[in-house]
Amino acid sequence: MPVLNVAIAGFGTIGSGVAHVLEQHSEHPDAKINLIGILERDTQGKFVRPWFEKKPELFYESPEQLLEDTKVDVIVETIGGSGFARELIIKALQNGKHVITANKDLIAVHGAELMSIAREKGRHLLFEAAVAGAIPVLRLLKDYLQVQDIQGIRAILNGTTNYILSEMESNGLSFEKALAQAQELGFAEQDPTNDIKGIDARYKLVILTYLITGQWLAPEQITLEGIDHLALADFEYAERMGRRIKLIANLRLIDNGIQVYVLPLMIEKEDILAKISGSTNAVTLTGKFAEDITLIGKGAGSLPTASAIVSDLNKVQSHPEPFPPPPSSRKLAIESMDNIRFRHTLRFEVRDHPGIFGHYGKIFERLSINIYALEQLPQYHRIGKEGEETVIFTLTLQDCKEGLVLKALEEINQAEYMLKPVVLLREIV
């Protein structure tokens, strides 16, 4: 296309970032992307007000006015949410407009529906910015790599959780203090649930799974565990084992199926993902014929995300005819987590009581689970008001199936001397 006319719907942190980048690019003599419209209900917000005062003619009075504007080639959706944004994207595609979005929640839940409409109408629906911000992982998968040769992905997809884990490990902060610090610095929202529970990373893994397999999973099909149950004792143990704890989004292709989950894992310090600190994201792709490829960069923020959106705009400008990945003709079965093997480390917090280890030993023996190592943590022992001693210790098991360990924990957690449910850490074997 000689010139691409763009309208932005939603002018908050990301939308204003896109406008800023396009304004900078417009100063180049060969600029071929024009911002011709903005849809934003509140024109007095801190991001939108300077633009409204400077260029009021850019602003639409209603969504209908935007959708009916025949000069608009592509709509950049940065509204967020899955209600109005979904309706706007559907109507935009049906009206013959391309759509670019950073809305991972929407794409993860409604991607199959929206991609079907885009394919039917011959329009682009691009969402590079929805996964890992400025890291061009979707572009790499769609345009450069032979996705049928990809065997798996391991990734750090949420900067908030990676920042919290880094602070707990390197500075000895409790989870609560590390989260509060992340909120003060703007890495975490005031309601951080989607981040610390792993929900955000799971949405992104849904999208990556689609690009590799052609199959849309419902988010709830992906096993999920967050980081809010972790404590400093877990990091001290990982350090002694030469490991670090990271929230890992994992996809592995196996015979006629896939393993897929988002879990906090212990990984070796030499692993490149173990070296990713702060709010940085990273994605490692494993292929049949290539060495592992790892992409590292900022996964969020106004300008990194805007950069990914503008990259998608450049793709539309240079390739007006879309070529989305075809839907998968076969359904890949998701391997039950019960059958996946890990090396498990269990952290116990108990009232000191005779026969505890004997009780555990009988349960593990009955399930044919071998104990690899036992370590008490005397620095965490406490004496209560009535002289009752609280003991914290870890058991590391030889690698075994997840389902066996969970079955053992169902029984162990019922014991009267347990103060808290067992905390489970895993390592891929």
C-alpha positions as CSV (number, residue, x, y, z in Angstrom):
1,M,0.0,0.0,0.0
2,P,1.5,3.4,-0.9
3,V,0.1,5.0,2.3
4,L,-1.5,3.4,5.3
5,N,-4.1,5.4,7.2
6,V,-4.4,4.4,10.9
7,A,-6.9,5.2,13.7
8,I,-6.3,4.4,17.3
9,A,-9.1,3.2,19.5
10,G,-8.3,3.7,23.2
11,F,-5.7,6.4,24.1
12,G,-4.2,5.3,27.4
13,T,-0.6,4.2,28.1
14,I,-0.3,2.0,25.0
15,G,-2.4,4.0,22.5
16,S,-0.6,7.3,23.3
17,G,2.7,5.4,22.9
18,V,1.7,4.3,19.4
19,A,0.8,7.9,18.6
20,H,4.1,9.1,19.9
21,V,6.1,6.6,17.7
22,L,4.0,7.4,14.6
23,E,4.6,11.1,15.2
24,Q,8.3,10.5,15.3
25,H,8.2,8.4,12.2
26,S,6.1,11.0,10.3
27,E,9.1,13.4,10.3
28,H,10.9,10.9,8.0
29,P,10.6,11.9,4.3
30,D,9.6,8.3,3.3
31,A,6.9,7.9,6.0
32,K,4.0,5.8,4.7
33,I,1.9,5.5,7.8
34,N,-0.5,8.3,8.8
35,L,-2.4,8.7,12.0
36,I,-5.7,10.1,10.9
37,G,-8.1,9.4,13.8
38,I,-8.4,8.7,17.6
39,L,-11.3,7.2,19.5
40,E,-11.3,8.1,23.2
41,R,-14.3,8.8,25.3
42,D,-12.4,10.8,28.0
43,T,-10.5,13.6,26.3
44,Q,-9.3,15.0,29.6
45,G,-7.2,12.1,30.7
46,K,-3.4,12.7,31.2
47,F,-2.4,10.8,28.1
48,V,-5.1,12.2,25.7
49,R,-5.5,15.8,26.8
50,P,-2.3,17.1,25.1
51,W,-3.3,15.5,21.9
52,F,-6.9,16.7,22.1
53,E,-5.7,20.3,22.7
54,K,-3.1,20.0,19.9
55,K,-5.2,18.1,17.2
56,P,-8.9,18.1,18.1
57,E,-9.8,17.3,14.5
58,L,-8.3,13.8,14.9
59,F,-11.0,12.8,17.5
60,Y,-14.1,10.8,16.6
61,E,-17.4,11.5,18.4
62,S,-18.5,7.9,18.4
63,P,-17.4,4.4,17.5
64,E,-19.8,4.4,14.6
65,Q,-18.1,7.4,13.1
66,L,-14.7,5.6,13.3
67,L,-16.1,2.4,11.7
68,E,-17.8,4.3,8.9
69,D,-14.7,6.3,8.1
70,T,-13.7,4.9,4.6
71,K,-10.3,6.6,4.8
72,V,-9.2,4.3,7.7
73,D,-7.3,1.2,6.5
74,V,-6.4,-0.2,9.9
75,I,-7.7,0.2,13.5
76,V,-5.2,-0.2,16.4
77,E,-7.3,-1.4,19.4
78,T,-5.7,-0.5,22.7
79,I,-8.9,-0.3,24.7
80,G,-8.5,-3.5,26.7
81,G,-11.1,-5.8,28.1
82,S,-13.2,-8.3,26.2
83,G,-16.6,-6.6,25.9
84,F,-16.6,-3.5,23.8
85,A,-13.2,-4.2,22.3
86,R,-14.4,-7.5,20.9
87,E,-17.4,-5.9,19.4
88,L,-15.3,-3.2,17.8
89,I,-12.8,-5.6,16.3
90,I,-15.6,-7.8,14.8
91,K,-17.3,-4.8,13.3
92,A,-14.0,-3.4,12.0
93,L,-13.1,-6.6,10.3
94,Q,-16.6,-6.9,8.8
95,N,-16.3,-3.3,7.5
96,G,-13.1,-4.3,5.6
97,K,-10.6,-2.8,8.0
98,H,-7.4,-4.5,9.2
99,V,-7.0,-4.7,13.0
100,I,-3.9,-4.7,15.3
101,T,-4.3,-5.2,19.0
102,A,-2.2,-5.7,22.1
103,N,-5.2,-7.3,23.9
104,K,-3.8,-10.7,25.0
105,D,-6.8,-11.5,27.2
106,L,-9.2,-11.0,24.3
107,I,-7.1,-12.9,21.8
108,A,-6.5,-15.8,24.1
109,V,-10.2,-16.2,24.9
110,H,-11.8,-15.2,21.5
111,G,-8.9,-15.7,19.1
112,A,-10.5,-18.6,17.2
113,E,-13.6,-16.5,16.5
114,L,-11.8,-13.4,15.5
115,M,-9.3,-15.1,13.3
116,S,-12.1,-16.9,11.5
117,I,-13.7,-13.6,10.7
118,A,-10.4,-12.0,9.6
119,R,-9.7,-15.0,7.3
120,E,-13.3,-14.8,5.9
121,K,-13.0,-11.1,5.2
122,G,-9.4,-11.3,3.9
123,R,-8.1,-8.8,6.6
124,H,-5.1,-8.8,8.8
125,L,-5.7,-9.4,12.5
126,L,-2.2,-9.0,14.1
127,F,-1.2,-9.1,17.8
128,E,2.5,-9.1,18.0
129,A,2.3,-6.7,21.0
130,A,0.1,-9.2,22.9
131,V,3.0,-11.5,23.7
132,A,6.3,-10.3,25.2
133,G,6.0,-6.7,24.2
134,A,8.9,-5.6,21.9
135,I,10.2,-9.1,21.5
136,P,9.3,-10.2,17.9
137,V,8.5,-13.8,18.8
138,L,5.2,-14.0,16.9
139,R,6.8,-12.5,13.8
140,L,9.6,-15.0,14.0
141,L,7.2,-17.9,14.3
142,K,4.9,-16.7,11.5
143,D,7.3,-15.4,9.0
144,Y,10.7,-17.0,9.4
145,L,10.8,-20.3,11.2
146,Q,9.3,-23.5,10.0
147,V,6.8,-23.9,12.8
148,Q,6.4,-27.7,12.1
149,D,10.0,-28.0,13.2
150,I,9.5,-26.3,16.5
151,Q,9.6,-28.8,19.3
152,G,8.9,-26.6,22.3
153,I,9.0,-23.2,24.0
154,R,10.1,-22.3,27.5
155,A,9.5,-18.6,28.3
156,I,9.4,-15.9,31.0
157,L,6.3,-14.0,29.8
158,N,5.5,-11.8,32.7
159,G,7.8,-9.0,33.8
160,T,6.0,-8.4,37.1
161,T,6.5,-11.9,38.4
162,N,10.1,-12.0,37.2
163,Y,10.8,-8.8,39.0
164,I,9.3,-10.1,42.2
165,L,11.2,-13.4,42.0
166,S,14.5,-11.5,41.3
167,E,14.0,-9.3,44.3
168,M,13.2,-12.2,46.6
169,E,16.3,-14.0,45.5
170,S,18.9,-11.3,45.2
171,N,17.7,-8.9,48.0
172,G,16.0,-11.3,50.4
173,L,12.7,-9.5,50.2
174,S,9.5,-11.3,51.3
175,F,6.9,-11.8,48.6
176,E,4.7,-9.1,50.1
177,K,7.6,-6.5,50.2
178,A,8.7,-7.4,46.6
179,L,5.2,-7.0,45.3
180,A,4.8,-3.6,47.1
181,Q,8.0,-2.5,45.5
182,A,6.9,-3.6,42.1
183,Q,3.7,-1.6,42.5
184,E,5.6,1.5,43.6
185,L,7.8,1.2,40.5
186,G,4.8,0.7,38.2
187,F,5.7,-2.9,37.3
188,A,2.6,-4.2,39.0
189,E,-1.0,-3.1,39.0
190,Q,-2.8,-2.2,42.2
191,D,-4.7,-5.4,41.6
192,P,-1.9,-7.7,40.6
193,T,-3.9,-10.9,40.5
194,N,-3.4,-11.7,36.8
195,D,0.3,-11.4,37.2
196,I,1.1,-13.1,40.4
197,K,-1.4,-16.0,39.8
198,G,0.2,-16.6,36.4
199,I,-3.0,-15.8,34.4
200,D,-1.3,-13.2,32.2
201,A,1.5,-15.7,31.3
202,R,-1.1,-18.3,30.5
203,Y,-3.0,-16.0,28.1
204,K,0.3,-15.5,26.2
205,L,1.0,-19.2,26.1
206,V,-2.4,-19.8,24.5
207,I,-1.4,-17.5,21.7
208,L,2.1,-19.1,21.3
209,T,0.5,-22.5,21.2
210,Y,-1.8,-21.5,18.4
211,L,1.0,-20.1,16.3
212,I,3.0,-23.4,16.7
213,T,0.2,-25.9,16.5
214,G,-2.7,-24.1,14.7
215,Q,-4.9,-25.1,17.6
216,W,-6.6,-22.7,20.0
217,L,-6.7,-23.9,23.6
218,A,-9.1,-22.5,26.2
219,P,-7.0,-20.9,28.9
220,E,-8.4,-23.2,31.5
221,Q,-6.9,-26.2,29.6
222,I,-3.4,-25.0,30.6
223,T,-2.3,-26.1,34.1
224,L,-1.5,-23.0,36.1
225,E,0.2,-22.1,39.4
226,G,1.3,-18.6,40.4
227,I,4.1,-17.4,42.7
228,D,2.3,-15.9,45.7
229,H,2.9,-19.1,47.8
230,L,6.7,-18.9,47.6
231,A,8.8,-17.9,50.6
232,L,12.5,-17.0,51.2
233,A,13.2,-20.6,52.3
234,D,12.4,-21.8,48.8
235,F,15.0,-19.5,47.3
236,E,17.6,-20.4,49.9
237,Y,17.1,-24.1,49.0
238,A,17.3,-23.4,45.3
239,E,20.5,-21.4,45.8
240,R,22.1,-24.4,47.6
241,M,21.1,-26.6,44.8
242,G,22.6,-24.3,42.1
243,R,19.1,-23.4,40.9
244,R,16.9,-20.3,40.4
245,I,13.2,-20.1,40.6
246,K,11.3,-18.6,37.6
247,L,7.7,-18.6,36.5
248,I,8.0,-20.6,33.2
249,A,5.5,-20.9,30.4
250,N,6.2,-24.3,28.9
251,L,5.0,-26.0,25.7
252,R,6.5,-29.2,24.5
253,L,5.3,-31.3,21.5
254,I,5.2,-35.0,22.1
255,D,3.9,-37.9,20.0
256,N,0.4,-37.0,19.0
257,G,0.1,-34.4,21.7
258,I,1.5,-31.6,23.8
259,Q,2.6,-30.8,27.3
260,V,1.6,-27.3,28.3
261,Y,1.7,-25.5,31.6
262,V,2.7,-22.3,33.5
263,L,4.5,-23.1,36.8
264,P,7.2,-21.8,39.0
265,L,10.2,-24.1,38.3
266,M,13.7,-24.5,39.6
267,I,16.1,-24.2,36.7
268,E,19.9,-24.5,36.6
269,K,21.8,-21.2,37.0
270,E,23.6,-21.9,33.7
271,D,20.3,-21.9,31.8
272,I,19.9,-18.7,29.9
273,L,16.4,-18.2,31.4
274,A,17.8,-18.3,34.9
275,K,19.9,-15.3,34.1
276,I,16.9,-13.1,33.1
277,S,16.4,-10.6,36.0
278,G,14.1,-7.7,36.7
279,S,11.1,-7.1,34.5
280,T,12.7,-8.5,31.4
281,N,11.0,-11.2,29.3
282,A,12.6,-14.0,27.4
283,V,11.5,-16.8,25.1
284,T,13.6,-19.9,24.2
285,L,12.5,-21.8,21.1
286,T,13.7,-25.4,20.6
287,G,13.7,-26.8,17.0
288,K,14.5,-30.1,15.4
289,F,17.3,-28.7,13.2
290,A,18.5,-25.6,14.9
291,E,20.1,-24.8,18.2
292,D,17.9,-23.2,20.8
293,I,17.0,-19.6,19.9
294,T,16.4,-17.2,22.8
295,L,14.8,-13.8,22.4
296,I,15.2,-11.3,25.3
297,G,13.7,-7.9,25.8
298,K,11.1,-5.7,27.5
299,G,7.8,-7.4,27.7
300,A,5.7,-4.4,28.7
301,G,5.6,-0.6,28.9
302,S,4.2,2.1,26.7
303,L,7.0,2.4,24.1
304,P,8.2,-1.2,23.9
305,T,4.6,-2.3,23.3
306,A,4.0,0.5,20.8
307,S,7.1,-0.5,18.9
308,A,5.6,-4.0,18.4
309,I,2.3,-2.5,17.3
310,V,4.0,-0.2,14.8
311,S,6.0,-3.3,13.5
312,D,2.6,-4.9,12.7
313,L,1.5,-1.7,11.0
314,N,4.6,-1.9,8.8
315,K,3.7,-5.5,7.9
316,V,0.2,-4.4,6.8
317,Q,1.6,-1.5,4.8
318,S,4.1,-3.8,3.0
319,H,1.8,-6.9,2.7
320,P,-1.8,-5.8,2.4
321,E,-2.9,-9.4,1.7
322,P,-2.9,-11.4,4.9
323,F,-1.6,-14.9,5.3
324,P,-2.6,-16.1,8.7
325,P,-1.5,-19.6,9.9
326,P,-4.0,-22.2,8.8
327,P,-6.1,-23.8,11.4
328,S,-4.9,-27.3,12.5
329,S,-6.5,-30.2,10.8
330,R,-5.8,-32.5,13.7
331,K,-6.5,-32.0,17.4
332,L,-3.5,-32.5,19.6
333,A,-4.2,-34.1,22.9
334,I,-3.0,-32.3,26.0
335,E,-1.0,-34.7,28.2
336,S,-2.4,-35.0,31.7
337,M,-0.2,-33.3,34.3
338,D,-0.5,-36.4,36.3
339,N,1.7,-38.2,33.8
340,I,4.4,-35.6,33.5
341,R,7.6,-36.4,35.4
342,F,9.4,-33.8,37.5
343,R,12.0,-33.8,40.3
344,H,9.8,-32.5,43.1
345,T,11.0,-30.6,46.2
346,L,8.5,-30.3,49.1
347,R,8.7,-27.7,51.8
348,F,6.9,-28.6,55.0
349,E,6.0,-26.4,58.0
350,V,4.9,-28.5,60.9
351,R,4.5,-28.7,64.7
352,D,7.4,-30.7,66.0
353,H,6.0,-34.2,66.6
354,P,7.5,-37.7,67.0
355,G,7.1,-40.0,64.0
356,I,6.6,-37.3,61.2
357,F,9.3,-38.7,58.9
358,G,8.1,-42.2,59.5
359,H,4.6,-41.2,58.5
360,Y,5.8,-39.6,55.3
361,G,8.0,-42.5,54.5
362,K,5.1,-45.0,54.7
363,I,3.0,-42.8,52.3
364,F,5.8,-42.5,49.8
365,E,6.7,-46.2,50.0
366,R,3.1,-47.2,49.3
367,L,3.1,-45.0,46.2
368,S,6.6,-46.3,45.1
369,I,8.1,-42.8,45.5
370,N,11.8,-42.6,46.4
371,I,13.2,-39.9,48.7
372,Y,16.4,-38.3,47.3
373,A,17.3,-35.9,50.1
374,L,16.1,-34.5,53.4
375,E,17.2,-31.1,54.7
376,Q,16.1,-29.4,57.9
377,L,16.2,-25.6,58.0
378,P,17.1,-24.7,61.6
379,Q,17.2,-21.0,60.8
380,Y,13.4,-21.1,60.5
381,H,12.7,-23.0,63.7
382,R,10.5,-21.1,66.1
383,I,9.4,-21.7,69.7
384,G,5.8,-20.7,70.4
385,K,4.3,-19.1,73.5
386,E,3.5,-22.5,75.0
387,G,6.9,-24.0,74.1
388,E,5.6,-25.7,71.0
389,E,8.3,-25.8,68.3
390,T,7.6,-25.0,64.6
391,V,9.9,-26.9,62.2
392,I,10.5,-26.2,58.5
393,F,12.2,-28.7,56.3
394,T,12.4,-29.9,52.7
395,L,12.2,-33.3,51.0
396,T,13.5,-33.8,47.5
397,L,12.1,-36.8,45.7
398,Q,13.6,-38.8,42.9
399,D,11.9,-37.9,39.6
400,C,8.4,-39.3,39.4
401,K,5.0,-38.6,37.9
402,E,3.2,-35.5,39.2
403,G,0.0,-37.4,39.9
404,L,1.7,-39.7,42.4
405,V,3.1,-36.7,44.4
406,L,-0.3,-34.9,44.4
407,K,-1.9,-38.1,45.7
408,A,0.7,-38.3,48.5
409,L,0.1,-34.6,49.4
410,E,-3.7,-35.2,49.7
411,E,-3.0,-37.5,52.6
412,I,0.0,-35.6,54.0
413,N,-1.8,-32.2,54.2
414,Q,-4.6,-33.8,56.3
415,A,-2.1,-34.7,59.2
416,E,-2.9,-32.8,62.4
417,Y,0.7,-31.6,62.8
418,M,0.7,-29.8,59.4
419,L,0.6,-26.0,60.0
420,K,0.3,-25.1,56.3
421,P,-0.2,-27.1,53.1
422,V,3.0,-28.4,51.6
423,V,4.7,-26.0,49.1
424,L,5.8,-27.9,45.9
425,L,8.7,-26.9,43.7
426,R,9.4,-28.7,40.5
427,E,12.4,-29.2,38.2
428,I,12.1,-30.5,34.6
429,V,13.8,-33.8,34.0
